[in-house]
């Protein structure tokens, strides 16, 4: 899958399938819990009435009551000790709170347990299915309880029973003319029969029974059948969720793909030679940061290729002069009439070869520093020793120019800084050589050492550098045509090498005018301590 949308959508689909499987299992567990709670609500009131009646009876009366209730309910009833059952903590807690416990024993069968008063004795019923017999038994037990009270108190007593026994369905006393029964149902109720009628919504049933010696009709209901959550509902929700997720992912990824496609097009154009191609950075998200990095890479690439072209042109120009002199020397050797003349021309050719060797060395050094971060081994460098070494090495090259040490300001612990010794030595050599080439009589070296940064200054008493060219003096092959003429020698790479060396030290190379000698002042400034990474 090459499309980002398909990849993300496929991942979301896999997650949704996993969630759907977990949802089906959770739905099944939820339906089981709801079914258990529904059975407990239906059985609570009826079995509480029976258990409370049994708690007030002796052994003979209990046996007789169980026989009667078995016939009413159509299920076997028994009294068994609490210790005969293996119950968990939650079931025991329900029994001690006078609540029923319903244990499922089959697809449509359950065992109902209810504690008898404060005894460790349980009323046990093996119910195959909850049918209208449970409603009939409930009506019988309620009627048996209500007839003991005067007609005027029966409503209050029924309300008290509802509150105490915790019926899971409505129980009420009302006038028969308000019950909403037809003529046949009213006749059967008046004759003492139990009548079942559909509820007004058509999805429930109501059970009616007359109350002997009373104008009231006892009503139970409406009773609803448990409707478990269907799996089709979960499938529908999953399908709608999949469509919604797909739409949202598509809207989000479409913008992402368009921006990534823009990067691809820009990279293709750059590969074809359009180095000025850029992409809009956009937002500050990951793609925006990628676009910024891409633009930075493109700018660096364009700058590097431009510099490479300029370098090739400059090198071609620099090589033309010594090569032409070599060719001229060869021609002169052929026409030389004496050994002295040939030796003179050979010496000139040897100088041209040395000049070419220096040019190649500087070009290799500059290319190595320009192409990327070189392997720098930062060490503690003593600036006093470094300045003394450079002065000893270069002072004899021009006897008429004095190379001196100026005012140096260090710290109490000495003039120690962190740098790459070989490259820093090379940079300082290039600055001093450049200063000696243009100085009239004096070159001065000094340093300033602070807590965080250090600076080395190289000053001369030459004609100086015009301020208008300070910003390009470190450009490769740049040589000025005024006071610092091409006759002074060099190839224009020394200062460029200095700039790159100090750049990899995290510092800057600057040029200005010397306030003490009046000529040029080149400065190297970099941190005293280098990052450990």
PAROTI-289198 format. One line per 2 residues: number of its first residue (from 1); their letters; for each residue x, y, z of C-alpha. Coordinates in nm, 4 decimals. Layout:
N
NUM> a> X:Y:Z  ...
REM end
This chain:
533
1> xx> 0.0000:0.0000:0.0000  0.1728:0.3154:-0.1246
3> xx> -0.1058:0.5517:-0.0177  -0.0789:0.7116:0.3249
5> xx> -0.4575:0.7147:0.3435  -0.4824:0.3383:0.2865
7> xx> -0.2179:0.2692:0.5477  -0.3821:0.4827:0.8132
9> xx> -0.7284:0.3605:0.7196  -0.6106:-0.0027:0.7299
11> xx> -0.4673:0.0523:1.0762  -0.7891:0.2151:1.1933
13> xx> -0.9893:-0.0729:1.0438  -0.7796:-0.3280:1.2323
15> xx> -0.8318:-0.1339:1.5551  -1.2046:-0.1108:1.4878
17> xx> -1.2295:-0.4863:1.4271  -1.0504:-0.5497:1.7548
19> xx> -1.2834:-0.3075:1.9327  -1.5844:-0.4799:1.7693
21> xx> -1.4711:-0.8219:1.8974  -1.4227:-0.6831:2.2443
23> xx> -1.7599:-0.5095:2.2115  -1.9372:-0.8353:2.1263
25> xx> -1.7851:-1.0043:2.4303  -1.8732:-0.7053:2.6473
27> xx> -2.2272:-0.7024:2.5046  -2.2719:-1.0695:2.5895
29> xx> -2.1461:-1.0119:2.9433  -2.3683:-0.7052:2.9804
31> xx> -2.6751:-0.8985:2.8666  -2.5961:-1.1750:3.1155
33> xx> -2.5720:-0.9213:3.3979  -2.8930:-0.7481:3.2902
35> xx> -3.0754:-1.0827:3.2680  -2.9627:-1.1764:3.6194
37> xx> -3.0753:-0.8408:3.7577  -3.4082:-0.8761:3.5763
39> xx> -3.4716:-1.2200:3.7296  -3.3786:-1.0916:4.0754
41> xx> -3.6184:-0.7955:4.0431  -3.9050:-1.0254:3.9404
43> xx> -3.8430:-1.2733:4.2206  -3.7591:-1.0272:4.4983
45> xx> -4.1055:-0.9248:4.6138  -4.2744:-1.2675:4.5894
47> xx> -4.0032:-1.4650:4.7657  -3.9615:-1.1943:5.0301
49> xx> -4.3321:-1.2281:5.1147  -4.2946:-1.6052:5.1429
51> xx> -3.9746:-1.5890:5.3496  -4.1164:-1.3323:5.5902
53> xx> -4.4314:-1.5418:5.6382  -4.2214:-1.8535:5.7015
55> xx> -4.0148:-1.6660:5.9594  -4.3336:-1.6241:6.1729
57> xx> -4.4444:-1.9904:6.1481  -4.3523:-2.3117:6.3261
59> xx> -4.2309:-2.6267:6.1499  -4.5804:-2.7673:6.0791
61> xx> -4.7116:-2.4394:5.9426  -4.4014:-2.4034:5.7250
63> xx> -4.4568:-2.7462:5.5700  -4.8206:-2.6654:5.4939
65> xx> -4.7312:-2.3254:5.3457  -4.4648:-2.4756:5.1231
67> xx> -4.7098:-2.7295:4.9844  -4.9638:-2.4562:4.9039
69> xx> -4.7042:-2.2275:4.7452  -4.5581:-2.5112:4.5387
71> xx> -4.9032:-2.5694:4.3926  -4.9443:-2.1981:4.3222
73> xx> -4.6031:-2.1459:4.1702  -4.5715:-2.4781:3.9978
75> xx> -4.2096:-2.5095:4.1149  -4.0565:-2.7195:4.3964
77> xx> -3.9843:-2.5318:4.7187  -3.7583:-2.6412:5.0011
79> xx> -3.5889:-2.5181:5.3165  -3.2133:-2.5862:5.3338
81> xx> -2.9332:-2.4641:5.5593  -2.7099:-2.1841:5.4348
83> xx> -2.4028:-2.4047:5.4753  -2.5314:-2.6409:5.2038
85> xx> -2.4502:-2.3876:4.9302  -2.1202:-2.2544:4.8047
87> xx> -2.1733:-1.8807:4.7789  -1.9337:-1.5947:4.7171
89> xx> -1.9082:-1.2846:4.9339  -2.1448:-1.0790:4.7210
91> xx> -2.4192:-1.3436:4.7286  -2.3894:-1.3842:5.1060
93> xx> -2.4095:-1.0078:5.1466  -2.7298:-0.9972:4.9409
95> xx> -2.8872:-1.2734:5.1531  -2.7979:-1.0981:5.4770
97> xx> -2.9565:-0.7779:5.3402  -3.2834:-0.9736:5.2884
99> xx> -3.2428:-0.9793:4.9101  -3.2898:-1.2774:4.6814
101> xx> -3.0071:-1.4520:4.4975  -3.0836:-1.6034:4.1578
103> xx> -2.8331:-1.8590:4.0251  -2.8693:-1.9594:3.6621
105> xx> -2.8654:-2.3399:3.6329  -2.9578:-2.3756:3.2651
107> xx> -3.0629:-2.1854:2.9543  -3.4112:-2.1201:3.1004
109> xx> -3.3699:-2.2475:3.4580  -3.2556:-2.0813:3.7779
111> xx> -3.2293:-2.1437:4.1512  -3.3827:-1.8751:4.3745
113> xx> -3.2514:-1.8361:4.7310  -3.3965:-1.6210:5.0093
115> xx> -3.2971:-1.6163:5.3749  -3.5627:-1.6902:5.6368
117> xx> -3.5664:-1.4069:5.8869  -3.2493:-1.4084:6.0969
119> xx> -3.1952:-1.7823:6.0680  -2.9198:-1.9514:5.8697
121> xx> -3.1929:-2.1167:5.6689  -3.2762:-2.0581:5.3041
123> xx> -3.5961:-2.0812:5.1031  -3.4902:-2.2600:4.7825
125> xx> -3.6931:-2.2712:4.4604  -3.5927:-2.4497:4.1401
127> xx> -3.7578:-2.2340:3.8726  -3.7670:-2.3688:3.5191
129> xx> -3.9049:-2.0473:3.3732  -4.0778:-1.7363:3.5003
131> xx> -4.4415:-1.7639:3.3932  -4.7748:-1.6227:3.4954
133> xx> -4.7747:-1.8617:3.7913  -4.5301:-1.6328:3.9648
135> xx> -4.7731:-1.3463:3.9179  -5.0623:-1.5596:4.0472
137> xx> -4.8633:-1.6596:4.3539  -4.7709:-1.2985:4.4161
139> xx> -5.1362:-1.1942:4.3953  -5.2340:-1.4739:4.6330
141> xx> -4.9689:-1.3768:4.8878  -5.0590:-1.0092:4.8677
143> xx> -5.4291:-1.0791:4.8979  -5.3651:-1.3063:5.1961
145> xx> -5.1772:-1.0245:5.3611  -5.4195:-0.7429:5.2765
147> xx> -5.7434:-0.9149:5.3873  -5.6190:-0.9011:5.7434
149> xx> -5.6615:-0.5250:5.7400  -5.9704:-0.3070:5.7103
151> xx> -6.0580:-0.1768:5.3679  -5.9584:0.1756:5.4592
153> xx> -5.6082:0.0643:5.5604  -5.5355:-0.1697:5.2698
155> xx> -5.3857:0.1021:5.0489  -5.1401:0.2082:5.3206
157> xx> -5.0493:-0.1529:5.3972  -4.9795:-0.2246:5.0275
159> xx> -4.7549:0.0802:5.0070  -4.5689:-0.0417:5.3149
161> xx> -4.5248:-0.3896:5.1615  -4.3916:-0.2394:4.8364
163> xx> -4.1322:-0.0439:5.0308  -4.0284:-0.3327:5.2568
165> xx> -4.0205:-0.6193:5.0084  -3.8669:-0.4374:4.7131
167> xx> -4.0888:-0.5526:4.4296  -3.9304:-0.5268:4.0832
169> xx> -4.2642:-0.4351:3.9270  -4.5583:-0.2107:4.0072
171> xx> -4.8251:-0.3317:4.2541  -5.1416:-0.1293:4.3081
173> xx> -5.5017:-0.1343:4.4369  -5.7634:0.0359:4.2224
175> xx> -6.1308:0.0367:4.1373  -6.2348:-0.2257:3.8847
177> xx> -6.3979:0.0328:3.6607  -6.0621:0.2062:3.6229
179> xx> -5.8682:-0.1091:3.5407  -5.9394:-0.0883:3.1677
181> xx> -6.0832:-0.4424:3.1458  -6.3473:-0.5664:2.9052
183> xx> -6.6749:-0.7193:3.0247  -6.5489:-1.0793:3.0235
185> xx> -6.2345:-0.9889:3.2156  -6.4355:-0.7902:3.4708
187> xx> -6.6673:-1.0849:3.5235  -6.3795:-1.3243:3.5792
189> xx> -6.2144:-1.0890:3.8281  -6.5421:-1.0511:4.0213
191> xx> -6.5690:-1.4313:4.0326  -6.2216:-1.4472:4.2025
193> xx> -6.0235:-1.5559:3.8984  -5.6856:-1.4125:3.7973
195> xx> -5.6872:-1.2243:3.4683  -5.3913:-1.1330:3.2467
197> xx> -5.4241:-0.8433:3.0014  -5.1944:-0.6717:2.7572
199> xx> -5.0552:-0.3368:2.8594  -5.1505:-0.0197:2.6798
201> xx> -4.8186:-0.0187:2.4897  -4.8731:-0.3735:2.3636
203> xx> -4.5278:-0.4868:2.4885  -4.6194:-0.5659:2.8485
205> xx> -4.8786:-0.7545:3.0496  -5.0843:-0.6695:3.3557
207> xx> -5.2293:-0.9209:3.6029  -5.5527:-0.8524:3.7962
209> xx> -5.7142:-1.0307:4.0880  -6.0108:-0.9435:4.3000
211> xx> -5.9679:-0.8852:4.6721  -6.2353:-1.0755:4.8777
213> xx> -6.4575:-0.8495:5.0820  -6.3116:-0.5363:4.9286
215> xx> -6.4073:-0.3030:4.6396  -6.0451:-0.2992:4.5304
217> xx> -5.8821:-0.4876:4.2473  -5.5208:-0.5927:4.2979
219> xx> -5.3066:-0.5131:3.9910  -4.9520:-0.6240:3.9108
221> xx> -4.7621:-0.4717:3.6247  -4.6955:-0.3750:3.3666
223> xx> -4.4441:-0.6624:3.3406  -4.1856:-0.6338:3.0655
225> xx> -3.9795:-0.9055:2.9082  -3.6049:-0.8474:2.9102
227> xx> -3.4903:-0.7251:2.5704  -3.1171:-0.7923:2.5365
229> xx> -2.9115:-0.5572:2.3272  -2.9012:-0.7185:1.9808
231> xx> -2.5624:-0.7886:1.8129  -2.6991:-0.6245:1.4981
233> xx> -2.6962:-0.2947:1.6876  -2.3242:-0.3321:1.7532
235> xx> -2.2601:-0.4199:1.3885  -2.4537:-0.1126:1.2788
237> xx> -2.2616:0.1087:1.5213  -1.9324:-0.0415:1.4002
239> xx> -2.0268:0.0194:1.0363  -2.1282:0.3790:1.1005
241> xx> -1.8132:0.4297:1.3077  -1.6014:0.2881:1.0258
243> xx> -1.7598:0.5227:0.7748  -1.7149:0.8210:1.0050
245> xx> -1.3529:0.7311:1.0800  -1.2845:0.6818:0.7106
247> xx> -1.4291:1.0233:0.6290  -1.2310:1.1986:0.9034
249> xx> -0.9078:1.0165:0.8143  -0.9563:1.0979:0.4469
251> xx> -1.0091:1.4682:0.5186  -0.7006:1.4766:0.7393
253> xx> -0.4770:1.2677:0.5154  -0.5814:1.4421:0.1932
255> xx> -0.4131:1.7617:0.3104  -0.1128:1.5618:0.4307
257> xx> -0.0763:1.3797:0.0995  -0.1030:1.7052:-0.0931
259> xx> 0.1761:1.8600:0.1117  0.3947:1.5497:0.0831
261> xx> 0.3286:1.5445:-0.2921  0.4503:1.9050:-0.3027
263> xx> 0.7748:1.7915:-0.1391  0.8076:1.5135:-0.3949
265> xx> 0.7562:1.7530:-0.6857  1.0071:1.9997:-0.5399
267> xx> 1.2665:1.7225:-0.4911  1.2157:1.6126:-0.8537
269> xx> 1.2654:1.9675:-0.9817  1.5820:2.0090:-0.7767
271> xx> 1.7120:1.6772:-0.9150  1.6453:1.8138:-1.2650
273> xx> 1.8541:2.1258:-1.1951  1.6026:2.3824:-1.0653
275> xx> 1.8001:2.4617:-0.7499  1.5864:2.7646:-0.6611
277> xx> 1.2780:2.5457:-0.6033  1.1246:2.5775:-0.2549
279> xx> 0.8127:2.4486:-0.0811  0.5827:2.6485:0.1490
281> xx> 0.6621:2.5706:0.5120  0.2995:2.5949:0.6256
283> xx> 0.2051:2.4968:0.9804  0.4449:2.4071:1.2590
285> xx> 0.3576:2.0373:1.2454  0.5803:1.7480:1.1401
287> xx> 0.5229:1.8105:0.7690  0.5868:2.1820:0.8193
289> xx> 0.9142:2.1045:0.9968  0.9999:1.8627:0.7158
291> xx> 0.9326:2.1392:0.4639  1.1576:2.3787:0.6567
293> xx> 1.4318:2.1161:0.6690  1.3843:2.0506:0.2970
295> xx> 1.4149:2.4223:0.2181  1.7258:2.4445:0.4339
297> xx> 1.8742:2.1469:0.2520  1.7877:2.3002:-0.0855
299> xx> 1.9463:2.6326:0.0125  2.2586:2.4572:0.1371
301> xx> 2.2738:2.2499:-0.1803  2.2283:2.5568:-0.4007
303> xx> 2.4905:2.7483:-0.2046  2.7342:2.4559:-0.2196
305> xx> 2.6898:2.4047:-0.5943  2.7221:2.7771:-0.6569
307> xx> 3.0377:2.7862:-0.4498  3.1639:2.4797:-0.6327
309> xx> 3.1123:2.6478:-0.9695  3.2852:2.9626:-0.8479
311> xx> 3.5648:2.7501:-0.7075  3.6110:2.5675:-1.0378
313> xx> 3.6205:2.8959:-1.2289  3.8621:3.0502:-0.9815
315> xx> 4.0855:2.7436:-0.9803  4.0918:2.7435:-1.3584
317> xx> 4.1976:3.1070:-1.3533  4.4599:3.0493:-1.0833
319> xx> 4.6083:2.7505:-1.2648  4.6359:2.9348:-1.5950
321> xx> 4.9116:3.1732:-1.4790  5.1662:2.9190:-1.3390
323> xx> 5.0964:2.6788:-1.6251  5.1584:2.9577:-1.8753
325> xx> 5.4823:3.0451:-1.6962  5.5887:2.6795:-1.7048
327> xx> 5.5200:2.6610:-2.0777  5.7155:2.9831:-2.1291
329> xx> 6.0024:2.8438:-1.9222  6.0166:2.5285:-2.1315
331> xx> 6.0281:2.7336:-2.4474  6.3041:2.9495:-2.3034
333> xx> 6.5075:2.6448:-2.1970  6.5049:2.5174:-2.5542
335> xx> 6.6406:2.8498:-2.6819  6.8831:2.9117:-2.3938
337> xx> 7.2379:2.9412:-2.5130  7.4180:2.8812:-2.1814
339> xx> 7.3935:2.6677:-1.8686  7.3451:2.9766:-1.6562
341> xx> 7.0369:3.0786:-1.8542  6.8929:2.7295:-1.8397
343> xx> 6.9490:2.7160:-1.4590  6.7692:3.0490:-1.4243
345> xx> 6.4691:2.9247:-1.6183  6.4694:2.5931:-1.4255
347> xx> 6.4659:2.7831:-1.0958  6.1687:2.9845:-1.2178
349> xx> 5.9884:2.6670:-1.3199  6.0607:2.5131:-0.9781
351> xx> 5.9028:2.8165:-0.8155  5.5971:2.7795:-1.0344
353> xx> 5.5692:2.4122:-0.9358  5.5920:2.5062:-0.5657
355> xx> 5.3229:2.7655:-0.6260  5.1005:2.4992:-0.7820
357> xx> 5.1701:2.2657:-0.4905  5.0647:2.5328:-0.2409
359> xx> 4.7506:2.6033:-0.4423  4.6529:2.2343:-0.4471
361> xx> 4.7208:2.2041:-0.0731  4.5018:2.5044:0.0064
363> xx> 4.2278:2.3800:-0.2244  4.2234:2.0374:-0.0544
365> xx> 4.2203:2.1959:0.2905  3.9360:2.4305:0.1989
367> xx> 3.7322:2.1517:0.0350  3.7772:1.9318:0.3428
369> xx> 3.6555:2.2087:0.5720  3.3706:2.3162:0.3447
371> xx> 3.2102:1.9797:0.2697  3.1138:1.8984:0.6283
373> xx> 3.2206:1.8844:0.9896  3.5814:1.7528:1.0014
375> xx> 3.7041:1.5203:1.2740  3.7940:1.7722:1.5434
377> xx> 3.9815:1.6566:1.8519  3.9320:1.9433:2.0946
379> xx> 4.2073:1.9773:2.3522  4.3327:2.2308:2.6038
381> xx> 4.5547:2.4781:2.4163  4.7890:2.7307:2.5800
383> xx> 4.7532:3.0565:2.3884  5.0873:3.1851:2.5139
385> xx> 5.2658:2.8831:2.3710  5.0656:2.8979:2.0469
387> xx> 5.1503:3.2642:1.9813  5.5167:3.2053:2.0625
389> xx> 5.5331:2.9093:1.8234  5.3748:3.0996:1.5338
391> xx> 5.6061:3.3972:1.5889  5.9133:3.1716:1.5898
393> xx> 5.7968:2.9956:1.2707  5.7040:3.2991:1.0602
395> xx> 5.9187:3.5878:1.1849  6.2264:3.4816:0.9793
397> xx> 6.0311:3.4818:0.6516  6.0488:3.8633:0.6175
399> xx> 6.3400:4.0115:0.8066  6.2185:4.3667:0.7456
401> xx> 5.8853:4.2983:0.9242  5.8828:4.2555:1.2992
403> xx> 5.6349:4.0000:1.4374  5.5678:4.0941:1.8001
405> xx> 5.3412:3.9987:2.0831  5.1002:4.2685:2.1930
407> xx> 4.8968:4.3144:2.5110  4.7464:3.9838:2.6274
409> xx> 4.4842:3.9570:2.9005  4.4337:3.6111:3.0486
411> xx> 4.2877:3.4618:3.3669  4.4466:3.3605:3.6959
413> xx> 4.4662:2.9954:3.5879  4.6538:3.0743:3.2678
415> xx> 4.5657:3.1258:2.9026  4.4029:2.7849:2.8428
417> xx> 4.1225:2.7368:2.5921  3.9574:2.4380:2.4221
419> xx> 4.0365:2.4064:2.0507  4.1646:2.1729:1.7828
421> xx> 4.5427:2.2416:1.8059  4.6328:2.1619:1.4465
423> xx> 4.3519:2.3640:1.2843  4.3820:2.6600:1.5226
425> xx> 4.7568:2.6700:1.4498  4.6807:2.6676:1.0765
427> xx> 4.4276:2.9508:1.1099  4.6685:3.1697:1.3076
429> xx> 4.9479:3.0974:1.0592  4.7295:3.2081:0.7690
431> xx> 4.6388:3.5340:0.9447  5.0008:3.6153:1.0303
433> xx> 5.1228:3.5294:0.6787  4.8532:3.7539:0.5342
435> xx> 4.9492:4.0357:0.7725  5.3234:3.9974:0.6964
437> xx> 5.2521:4.0050:0.3239  5.0914:4.3510:0.3509
439> xx> 5.2666:4.5015:0.6561  5.5230:4.7785:0.6152
441> xx> 5.7242:4.7047:0.9259  5.5264:4.5457:1.2127
443> xx> 5.2748:4.2686:1.2869  5.1355:4.2364:1.6371
445> xx> 4.9596:3.9315:1.7971  4.7459:3.9544:2.1126
447> xx> 4.4599:3.7778:2.2866  4.1737:3.8579:2.5254
449> xx> 4.0528:3.5787:2.7535  3.7146:3.5912:2.9293
451> xx> 3.5131:3.3489:3.1380  3.3121:3.2207:2.8411
453> xx> 3.4817:3.3398:2.5208  3.8299:3.4141:2.3932
455> xx> 3.9644:3.6296:2.1097  4.2920:3.6449:1.9177
457> xx> 4.3809:3.9634:1.7278  4.6366:3.9924:1.4431
459> xx> 4.7176:4.3550:1.3496  4.9504:4.5072:1.0918
461> xx> 5.0653:4.8551:0.9908  4.9854:4.8105:0.6234
463> xx> 4.7390:5.0038:0.4088  4.4406:4.8279:0.5659
465> xx> 4.1212:4.7018:0.4045  3.8387:4.9305:0.2854
467> xx> 3.5268:4.8900:0.4965  3.3155:4.8277:0.1874
469> xx> 3.4790:4.4890:0.1283  3.4872:4.3619:0.4880
471> xx> 3.1848:4.1407:0.4242  3.3492:3.9529:0.1336
473> xx> 3.7109:3.9412:0.2361  3.6697:3.5788:0.3549
475> xx> 3.5165:3.4637:0.0239  3.7327:3.2086:-0.1626
477> xx> 3.9758:3.3531:-0.4201  3.8936:3.7091:-0.3193
479> xx> 4.1923:3.9437:-0.3631  4.1762:4.3198:-0.3590
481> xx> 4.3062:4.5304:-0.6429  4.3875:4.8443:-0.4439
483> xx> 4.6558:4.8723:-0.1772  4.6657:4.4952:-0.1361
485> xx> 4.7546:4.4195:-0.4975  4.7765:4.0889:-0.6705
487> xx> 5.1505:4.1385:-0.6738  5.1522:4.0564:-0.3052
489> xx> 5.1026:3.6894:-0.3902  4.8716:3.4271:-0.2470
491> xx> 4.5749:3.2535:-0.3980  4.2828:3.4002:-0.1992
493> xx> 4.2071:3.0815:-0.0022  4.3926:3.1511:0.3217
495> xx> 4.1269:3.3706:0.4787  3.8488:3.1356:0.3589
497> xx> 4.0234:2.8489:0.5382  4.0463:3.0643:0.8519
499> xx> 3.6733:3.1346:0.8400  3.5817:2.7652:0.8076
501> xx> 3.8187:2.6593:1.0877  3.6774:2.9087:1.3342
503> xx> 3.3233:2.8228:1.2177  3.3724:2.4585:1.3213
505> xx> 3.4903:2.5894:1.6582  3.1546:2.7635:1.7021
507> xx> 3.3039:3.1094:1.6557  3.3468:3.3899:1.3991
509> xx> 3.6269:3.5525:1.2032  3.6084:3.9333:1.1866
511> xx> 3.8036:4.2080:1.0122  3.8404:4.5736:1.0999
513> xx> 4.0909:4.8553:1.1320  4.3711:4.8459:1.3864
515> xx> 4.3505:5.1319:1.6340  4.7153:5.0979:1.7351
517> xx> 4.8990:5.0246:1.4073  4.6537:5.1792:1.1597
519> xx> 4.6359:4.8805:0.9256  4.4062:4.5782:0.9190
521> xx> 4.2982:4.3882:1.2302  4.1774:4.0261:1.1952
523> xx> 4.0077:3.8688:1.4999  3.9150:3.5112:1.5875
525> xx> 3.6448:3.4752:1.8540  3.5109:3.1417:1.9847
527> xx> 3.3847:2.9788:2.3103  3.6508:2.8809:2.5638
529> xx> 3.4757:2.5446:2.6263  3.3434:2.3256:2.3457
531> xx> 3.0276:2.1079:2.3700  3.1033:1.7568:2.4924
533> x> 2.9012:1.5902:2.2138
REM end
